[in-house]
Amino acid sequence: MEGKAVKAILFDLDNTLVDTSLAGEVALKKTGEILKSKLNLDDDTVRSICDKFKLKLLRESPDRPPGTSQDDIRMCHWAESIAETTGGSTASDLASQCYYLWKNSRLELLCLTLEVRDLLRQLRGQYKLLLLTNGDARTQREKVEAAECKEFFDAVVIAGDHAEQKPFPSIFQLCFRMLQVEAQDCVMVGDSLDTDIQGGVNAKVRATVWIHRADGSELDGPVKPDYTVPSVLDLPAVLAQLQ
């Protein structure tokens, strides 16, 4: 691709820099053990409860009733998942126990690997780096803190703190202003075609880089990244092509 040299890189967090999916699966397994022992359930029933919880997470709306926190919503997810699967009511203390065990176990596993840390250090010597993550503001701040990644970035933008999130251009324009760069100076790196890659396209960045793992979604829709790599560790080879 032709164009001026890259000055800045915008990174997504979840499943780009940290393996949130794996952390979530491990946390679900721990939570399943509690359900199994507390309710005397078999493995299939526990798996069904956990699958329902995951589905409710995927279907979450960014809008919620006033005065209701993300913690409240997700405790309800557990209560509903248990009740829907077992056919009985669920004590609120059990739903709360399940939620906080899942949440805290997941946070404990969210970390930058040594390889990713080394990569970010290397890149920061050549580019401005910004972390741009979607989601509930409090939840994403907890993830950023758990991963201990602020030191590697010139700026961190939690899109949930703003009126619009990825893929809307406004959140990208905020990032450009913070870094004092133009859209064409930037590369957007992320695992989501719908938010990271489409957002980069909408904002007219220099290039988009899709982190596509073997078990991830396929490239079968209208969103087309400029580059596709299996790991963020492959980013230097892409950047070399852009210089």
C-alpha positions as CSV (number, residue, x, y, z in Angstrom):
1,M,0.0,0.0,0.0
2,E,1.2,3.5,-0.8
3,G,1.1,6.3,1.7
4,K,3.1,8.2,4.3
5,A,4.9,6.5,7.2
6,V,2.9,5.2,10.1
7,K,3.2,7.3,13.3
8,A,0.7,5.7,15.6
9,I,-0.9,2.3,16.4
10,L,-4.3,1.9,18.0
11,F,-4.8,-1.5,19.8
12,D,-7.9,-3.2,20.9
13,L,-7.5,-5.0,24.3
14,D,-9.7,-8.2,24.5
15,N,-8.4,-11.1,22.5
16,T,-5.9,-8.8,20.8
17,L,-3.4,-8.1,23.6
18,V,-4.9,-10.3,26.3
19,D,-6.6,-13.7,25.9
20,T,-10.0,-12.8,27.4
21,S,-11.7,-15.8,25.9
22,L,-9.4,-18.3,27.4
23,A,-9.5,-16.5,30.8
24,G,-13.3,-16.6,30.6
25,E,-13.4,-20.3,29.9
26,V,-11.1,-21.1,32.8
27,A,-13.2,-18.9,35.1
28,L,-16.4,-20.7,33.9
29,K,-14.8,-24.0,34.7
30,K,-14.0,-22.9,38.3
31,T,-17.6,-21.5,38.7
32,G,-19.0,-24.8,37.3
33,E,-17.3,-26.7,40.1
34,I,-19.1,-24.5,42.7
35,L,-22.4,-25.1,41.0
36,K,-21.8,-28.8,40.8
37,S,-21.0,-29.1,44.5
38,K,-23.6,-26.7,45.8
39,L,-26.6,-28.0,43.7
40,N,-25.4,-31.6,43.2
41,L,-25.6,-31.3,39.4
42,D,-24.1,-33.5,36.7
43,D,-21.5,-32.2,34.2
44,D,-24.1,-31.8,31.4
45,T,-26.3,-29.6,33.5
46,V,-23.4,-27.5,34.7
47,R,-22.2,-27.1,31.1
48,S,-25.7,-26.0,30.1
49,I,-25.8,-23.3,32.8
50,C,-22.5,-22.0,31.8
51,D,-23.4,-22.0,28.1
52,K,-26.6,-20.0,28.9
53,F,-24.5,-17.5,30.9
54,K,-22.1,-17.0,27.9
55,L,-25.0,-16.5,25.6
56,K,-26.4,-13.8,27.9
57,L,-23.1,-12.0,27.9
58,L,-23.0,-12.0,24.1
59,R,-26.5,-10.5,24.0
60,E,-26.0,-7.8,26.6
61,S,-27.2,-4.4,25.7
62,P,-25.0,-1.3,26.5
63,D,-28.1,0.3,27.9
64,R,-29.4,-0.7,31.3
65,P,-31.9,0.6,33.8
66,P,-30.8,3.6,35.8
67,G,-29.2,2.7,39.1
68,T,-28.3,-0.8,37.8
69,S,-24.6,-1.8,37.6
70,Q,-22.9,-4.2,35.3
71,D,-22.3,-6.4,38.4
72,D,-26.1,-6.4,39.0
73,I,-26.8,-7.4,35.4
74,R,-24.3,-10.2,35.4
75,M,-25.5,-11.6,38.7
76,C,-28.9,-11.8,37.1
77,H,-27.4,-13.6,34.2
78,W,-26.2,-16.3,36.6
79,A,-29.5,-16.5,38.5
80,E,-31.5,-16.8,35.3
81,S,-29.1,-19.3,33.7
82,I,-29.4,-21.6,36.8
83,A,-33.2,-21.2,37.0
84,E,-33.8,-21.8,33.3
85,T,-31.6,-25.0,33.4
86,T,-32.8,-26.5,36.6
87,G,-36.4,-25.4,36.6
88,G,-36.1,-24.0,40.1
89,S,-35.5,-20.6,41.8
90,T,-32.0,-19.5,42.6
91,A,-30.9,-18.0,45.9
92,S,-29.4,-14.6,45.3
93,D,-26.3,-15.4,47.4
94,L,-25.5,-18.4,45.1
95,A,-25.8,-16.2,41.9
96,S,-23.6,-13.6,43.6
97,Q,-21.0,-16.2,44.5
98,C,-21.0,-17.5,41.0
99,Y,-20.6,-14.1,39.5
100,Y,-17.8,-12.9,41.7
101,L,-15.9,-16.1,41.4
102,W,-16.2,-15.9,37.6
103,K,-15.3,-12.2,37.5
104,N,-12.3,-12.4,39.8
105,S,-11.0,-15.6,38.3
106,R,-11.1,-14.1,34.9
107,L,-9.4,-10.9,36.0
108,E,-6.6,-12.9,37.6
109,L,-5.8,-14.5,34.3
110,L,-5.8,-11.3,32.2
111,C,-2.2,-10.4,31.7
112,L,0.2,-9.4,29.0
113,T,2.6,-12.2,28.1
114,L,6.3,-11.4,28.2
115,E,6.3,-11.6,24.4
116,V,3.5,-9.0,24.1
117,R,5.2,-6.7,26.7
118,D,8.5,-6.9,24.7
119,L,6.6,-6.1,21.5
120,L,4.9,-3.1,23.0
121,R,8.2,-1.8,24.4
122,Q,9.8,-2.2,21.0
123,L,7.0,-0.5,19.2
124,R,6.8,2.4,21.6
125,G,10.3,3.4,20.6
126,Q,9.1,4.0,17.1
127,Y,5.4,4.8,17.3
128,K,2.8,6.5,19.5
129,L,0.6,3.7,21.0
130,L,-3.0,4.0,22.2
131,L,-5.3,1.4,23.8
132,L,-8.9,1.7,22.6
133,T,-11.3,-0.7,24.2
134,N,-15.1,-1.0,24.0
135,G,-17.5,-2.0,26.8
136,D,-18.8,-1.0,30.1
137,A,-16.4,1.6,31.5
138,R,-15.9,0.1,34.9
139,T,-15.5,-3.4,33.6
140,Q,-12.9,-2.4,31.0
141,R,-11.0,-0.2,33.5
142,E,-10.8,-3.3,35.8
143,K,-9.4,-5.3,32.9
144,V,-6.8,-2.6,32.0
145,E,-5.7,-2.5,35.7
146,A,-5.6,-6.3,36.0
147,A,-3.4,-6.6,32.8
148,E,-1.1,-3.8,34.1
149,C,-0.8,-2.4,30.6
150,K,-1.1,1.4,31.0
151,E,2.7,1.9,31.1
152,F,3.0,0.7,27.5
153,F,0.7,3.3,26.0
154,D,0.7,7.0,25.4
155,A,-3.0,7.0,26.1
156,V,-5.8,4.7,27.1
157,V,-9.4,5.3,25.9
158,I,-12.2,3.4,27.5
159,A,-15.0,3.9,24.9
160,G,-17.7,3.2,27.4
161,D,-16.8,6.6,29.0
162,H,-17.9,8.3,25.8
163,A,-21.1,8.8,23.8
164,E,-20.1,6.5,21.0
165,Q,-17.9,3.4,20.9
166,K,-16.1,1.5,18.0
167,P,-17.0,1.4,15.1
168,F,-18.2,5.0,15.2
169,P,-15.7,7.5,13.8
170,S,-16.1,9.9,16.7
171,I,-14.2,7.7,19.2
172,F,-11.3,7.3,16.7
173,Q,-11.2,11.1,16.1
174,L,-10.9,11.5,19.8
175,C,-7.9,9.1,19.8
176,F,-6.3,11.0,16.9
177,R,-6.6,14.3,18.8
178,M,-5.1,12.8,21.9
179,L,-2.1,11.5,19.9
180,Q,-1.9,14.7,17.7
181,V,-1.9,12.6,14.5
182,E,-4.1,12.3,11.5
183,A,-6.2,9.2,10.5
184,Q,-3.7,8.3,7.7
185,D,-0.9,8.3,10.3
186,C,-2.5,5.4,12.1
187,V,-3.0,1.6,12.1
188,M,-5.9,-0.1,13.9
189,V,-5.2,-3.5,15.3
190,G,-8.0,-5.7,16.7
191,D,-9.8,-9.0,16.7
192,S,-13.3,-7.8,15.9
193,L,-14.3,-7.3,12.3
194,D,-17.5,-5.4,13.3
195,T,-15.9,-3.0,15.8
196,D,-12.1,-2.8,15.3
197,I,-11.8,-3.3,11.6
198,Q,-15.0,-1.6,10.5
199,G,-14.2,1.2,12.9
200,G,-10.8,1.7,11.4
201,V,-12.3,1.7,7.9
202,N,-15.0,4.2,9.0
203,A,-12.3,6.5,10.5
204,K,-10.1,6.2,7.3
205,V,-7.0,5.0,9.1
206,R,-3.8,4.1,7.1
207,A,-4.4,0.4,7.5
208,T,-6.4,-2.2,9.5
209,V,-4.9,-5.4,11.0
210,W,-7.2,-8.2,11.9
211,I,-6.1,-10.6,14.6
212,H,-7.6,-13.9,13.4
213,R,-7.1,-17.0,15.4
214,A,-7.9,-20.4,14.0
215,D,-11.0,-20.8,16.3
216,G,-12.3,-17.3,15.5
217,S,-14.9,-15.9,13.1
218,E,-14.3,-16.3,9.4
219,L,-13.9,-13.5,6.9
220,D,-17.2,-14.0,5.1
221,G,-18.8,-10.6,5.5
222,P,-18.5,-7.1,3.9
223,V,-15.7,-6.0,6.2
224,K,-12.3,-6.5,4.7
225,P,-9.1,-5.9,6.7
226,D,-6.0,-4.7,5.0
227,Y,-3.9,-7.4,6.8
228,T,-4.8,-10.6,8.6
229,V,-2.4,-12.2,11.1
230,P,-2.9,-15.0,13.7
231,S,-1.2,-13.1,16.5
232,V,-0.4,-9.5,17.5
233,L,3.2,-10.7,17.7
234,D,3.1,-10.8,13.8
235,L,2.5,-7.0,13.7
236,P,6.1,-6.0,13.0
237,A,6.1,-7.8,9.7
238,V,3.0,-5.8,8.7
239,L,4.4,-2.5,9.8
240,A,7.6,-3.2,7.7
241,Q,5.4,-3.4,4.6
242,L,3.8,0.0,5.5
243,Q,7.0,2.0,5.7
